[in-house]
Amino acid sequence: ISSQRFAVQIVGPGLSWRFYDDLGCALKDVEEKPELSSGRLFVHAEGPNPWISADEARFARGFATPMNYGIAPAANGTLTLADARALLKRQPRGTM
């Protein structure tokens, strides 16, 4: 993990923990590897609990993320995980 700020992990039954530098990489991996679809995504967050469920997090665009997908958890974010996933499907890496 090059930057804790943008870290993502996938955990789930029968899966070893997977860590990612960027939300875009994690979502792409889930899309390309059906066996990961049973896992849950967690994103790094500031505060007393450093990991929160990506389903509960809010995201924003415009970040200089490690792999240039540009979307990250943000306290004032307005995007849901589904919104972030849809944006990442439409726009290639490095254009957010």
C-alpha atoms as an extended CHARMM CRD file, in Angstrom:
* protein
*
        96  EXT
         1         1  ILE       CA              0.0000000000        0.0000000000        0.0000000000  PROA      1               0.0000000000
         2         2  SER       CA              1.6790000000        3.1880000000       -1.1370000000  PROA      2               0.0000000000
         3         3  SER       CA             -0.7420000000        5.5110000000        0.6760000000  PROA      3               0.0000000000
         4         4  GLN       CA             -2.8890000000        4.4800000000        3.6250000000  PROA      4               0.0000000000
         5         5  ARG       CA             -5.2680000000        7.3110000000        2.7370000000  PROA      5               0.0000000000
         6         6  PHE       CA             -6.5190000000        5.4720000000       -0.3650000000  PROA      6               0.0000000000
         7         7  ALA       CA             -6.1970000000        1.8500000000        0.8490000000  PROA      7               0.0000000000
         8         8  VAL       CA             -8.9360000000       -0.6850000000        0.1050000000  PROA      8               0.0000000000
         9         9  GLN       CA             -9.2990000000       -4.2950000000        1.2100000000  PROA      9               0.0000000000
        10        10  ILE       CA            -11.5340000000       -7.1950000000        0.2490000000  PROA      10              0.0000000000
        11        11  VAL       CA            -12.3720000000       -9.8420000000        2.8370000000  PROA      11              0.0000000000
        12        12  GLY       CA            -14.8150000000      -12.6970000000        2.7840000000  PROA      12              0.0000000000
        13        13  PRO       CA            -15.4870000000      -16.3810000000        3.2860000000  PROA      13              0.0000000000
        14        14  GLY       CA            -12.8590000000      -18.5010000000        1.5850000000  PROA      14              0.0000000000
        15        15  LEU       CA            -10.8500000000      -15.4660000000        0.4940000000  PROA      15              0.0000000000
        16        16  SER       CA             -7.4610000000      -14.3850000000        1.6890000000  PROA      16              0.0000000000
        17        17  TRP       CA             -7.3870000000      -10.6720000000        2.4740000000  PROA      17              0.0000000000
        18        18  ARG       CA             -6.5760000000       -8.5700000000       -0.5470000000  PROA      18              0.0000000000
        19        19  PHE       CA             -5.2260000000       -5.0550000000       -0.2520000000  PROA      19              0.0000000000
        20        20  TYR       CA             -5.2420000000       -2.3780000000       -2.9320000000  PROA      20              0.0000000000
        21        21  ASP       CA             -3.7280000000        1.0770000000       -3.3910000000  PROA      21              0.0000000000
        22        22  ASP       CA             -6.7590000000        2.4580000000       -5.1520000000  PROA      22              0.0000000000
        23        23  LEU       CA            -10.5330000000        1.9230000000       -5.1610000000  PROA      23              0.0000000000
        24        24  GLY       CA            -10.4490000000        1.5920000000       -8.9490000000  PROA      24              0.0000000000
        25        25  CYS       CA             -8.0720000000       -1.3700000000       -8.7850000000  PROA      25              0.0000000000
        26        26  ALA       CA            -10.2360000000       -3.1550000000       -6.2200000000  PROA      26              0.0000000000
        27        27  LEU       CA            -13.4440000000       -2.6500000000       -8.1880000000  PROA      27              0.0000000000
        28        28  LYS       CA            -11.7710000000       -3.7560000000      -11.4110000000  PROA      28              0.0000000000
        29        29  ASP       CA            -10.4700000000       -6.9000000000       -9.6990000000  PROA      29              0.0000000000
        30        30  VAL       CA            -13.9450000000       -7.7500000000       -8.3650000000  PROA      30              0.0000000000
        31        31  GLU       CA            -15.4190000000       -7.2900000000      -11.8330000000  PROA      31              0.0000000000
        32        32  GLU       CA            -12.7900000000       -9.4830000000      -13.4940000000  PROA      32              0.0000000000
        33        33  LYS       CA            -12.6730000000      -12.2420000000      -10.8530000000  PROA      33              0.0000000000
        34        34  PRO       CA            -16.1130000000      -13.6590000000      -10.0100000000  PROA      34              0.0000000000
        35        35  GLU       CA            -14.7420000000      -15.4840000000       -6.9590000000  PROA      35              0.0000000000
        36        36  LEU       CA            -14.2150000000      -12.0820000000       -5.2970000000  PROA      36              0.0000000000
        37        37  SER       CA            -17.8730000000      -11.0910000000       -5.6030000000  PROA      37              0.0000000000
        38        38  SER       CA            -18.6500000000      -12.8430000000       -2.3060000000  PROA      38              0.0000000000
        39        39  GLY       CA            -16.1880000000      -10.5760000000       -0.4950000000  PROA      39              0.0000000000
        40        40  ARG       CA            -16.8510000000       -7.2620000000        1.2000000000  PROA      40              0.0000000000
        41        41  LEU       CA            -14.9200000000       -4.1240000000        0.3980000000  PROA      41              0.0000000000
        42        42  PHE       CA            -13.5720000000       -1.9220000000        3.1530000000  PROA      42              0.0000000000
        43        43  VAL       CA            -11.9720000000        1.4700000000        2.6650000000  PROA      43              0.0000000000
        44        44  HSD       CA             -9.5740000000        3.3310000000        4.8680000000  PROA      44              0.0000000000
        45        45  ALA       CA            -11.1560000000        6.1740000000        6.7820000000  PROA      45              0.0000000000
        46        46  GLU       CA             -9.9340000000        8.7870000000        9.1990000000  PROA      46              0.0000000000
        47        47  GLY       CA            -11.2380000000        8.5510000000       12.7320000000  PROA      47              0.0000000000
        48        48  PRO       CA            -11.4030000000        5.9780000000       15.5050000000  PROA      48              0.0000000000
        49        49  ASN       CA            -12.2070000000        3.0670000000       13.1820000000  PROA      49              0.0000000000
        50        50  PRO       CA             -9.6500000000        3.0530000000       10.3430000000  PROA      50              0.0000000000
        51        51  TRP       CA            -11.6480000000        0.6680000000        8.1500000000  PROA      51              0.0000000000
        52        52  ILE       CA            -15.2970000000        1.1130000000        7.1850000000  PROA      52              0.0000000000
        53        53  SER       CA            -17.4970000000       -0.8410000000        4.8330000000  PROA      53              0.0000000000
        54        54  ALA       CA            -17.3750000000        0.6260000000        1.3410000000  PROA      54              0.0000000000
        55        55  ASP       CA            -21.1810000000        0.2500000000        1.2730000000  PROA      55              0.0000000000
        56        56  GLU       CA            -21.4120000000        2.7540000000        4.1430000000  PROA      56              0.0000000000
        57        57  ALA       CA            -18.7150000000        5.1280000000        2.8960000000  PROA      57              0.0000000000
        58        58  ARG       CA            -19.2030000000        8.1550000000        0.6910000000  PROA      58              0.0000000000
        59        59  PHE       CA            -16.7940000000        9.0020000000       -2.0960000000  PROA      59              0.0000000000
        60        60  ALA       CA            -15.6890000000       12.0240000000       -4.0740000000  PROA      60              0.0000000000
        61        61  ARG       CA            -13.8470000000       12.6060000000       -7.3380000000  PROA      61              0.0000000000
        62        62  GLY       CA            -10.7950000000       14.6920000000       -8.0610000000  PROA      62              0.0000000000
        63        63  PHE       CA             -8.1600000000       12.9980000000       -5.9090000000  PROA      63              0.0000000000
        64        64  ALA       CA             -4.6270000000       12.1830000000       -7.0480000000  PROA      64              0.0000000000
        65        65  THR       CA             -4.9410000000        8.4990000000       -6.1170000000  PROA      65              0.0000000000
        66        66  PRO       CA             -1.9970000000        6.0810000000       -6.4010000000  PROA      66              0.0000000000
        67        67  MET       CA             -3.2400000000        4.4140000000       -9.5930000000  PROA      67              0.0000000000
        68        68  ASN       CA             -4.9160000000        7.5490000000      -11.0070000000  PROA      68              0.0000000000
        69        69  TYR       CA             -8.5250000000        6.4380000000      -10.8400000000  PROA      69              0.0000000000
        70        70  GLY       CA             -9.2950000000        9.6460000000       -8.9360000000  PROA      70              0.0000000000
        71        71  ILE       CA            -12.1100000000        8.5020000000       -6.6150000000  PROA      71              0.0000000000
        72        72  ALA       CA            -11.6150000000        8.1440000000       -2.8710000000  PROA      72              0.0000000000
        73        73  PRO       CA            -13.5490000000        8.0220000000        0.3930000000  PROA      73              0.0000000000
        74        74  ALA       CA            -14.3560000000       11.5070000000        1.6330000000  PROA      74              0.0000000000
        75        75  ALA       CA            -16.2580000000       12.7310000000        4.6790000000  PROA      75              0.0000000000
        76        76  ASN       CA            -18.0590000000       15.2740000000        2.4990000000  PROA      76              0.0000000000
        77        77  GLY       CA            -18.4300000000       12.9140000000       -0.4740000000  PROA      77              0.0000000000
        78        78  THR       CA            -21.7630000000       12.5660000000       -2.2300000000  PROA      78              0.0000000000
        79        79  LEU       CA            -21.1120000000        9.3990000000       -4.2360000000  PROA      79              0.0000000000
        80        80  THR       CA            -22.1660000000        5.9510000000       -3.0590000000  PROA      80              0.0000000000
        81        81  LEU       CA            -20.1410000000        2.8470000000       -3.8720000000  PROA      81              0.0000000000
        82        82  ALA       CA            -22.5780000000        2.1350000000       -6.7220000000  PROA      82              0.0000000000
        83        83  ASP       CA            -22.0290000000        5.6640000000       -8.0780000000  PROA      83              0.0000000000
        84        84  ALA       CA            -18.2520000000        5.2450000000       -7.8750000000  PROA      84              0.0000000000
        85        85  ARG       CA            -18.4490000000        1.8620000000       -9.6060000000  PROA      85              0.0000000000
        86        86  ALA       CA            -20.5380000000        3.3270000000      -12.4470000000  PROA      86              0.0000000000
        87        87  LEU       CA            -18.1390000000        6.2410000000      -12.9220000000  PROA      87              0.0000000000
        88        88  LEU       CA            -15.1180000000        3.9690000000      -12.9980000000  PROA      88              0.0000000000
        89        89  LYS       CA            -16.7480000000        1.7360000000      -15.6160000000  PROA      89              0.0000000000
        90        90  ARG       CA            -17.3710000000        4.7180000000      -17.8920000000  PROA      90              0.0000000000
        91        91  GLN       CA            -14.0140000000        6.4440000000      -17.5440000000  PROA      91              0.0000000000
        92        92  PRO       CA            -10.5960000000        4.8800000000      -17.9690000000  PROA      92              0.0000000000
        93        93  ARG       CA             -7.8560000000        5.1800000000      -15.3850000000  PROA      93              0.0000000000
        94        94  GLY       CA             -6.2030000000        8.5490000000      -15.1180000000  PROA      94              0.0000000000
        95        95  THR       CA             -9.1190000000       10.6410000000      -16.3860000000  PROA      95              0.0000000000
        96        96  MET       CA            -10.9850000000       11.4020000000      -13.1850000000  PROA      96              0.0000000000
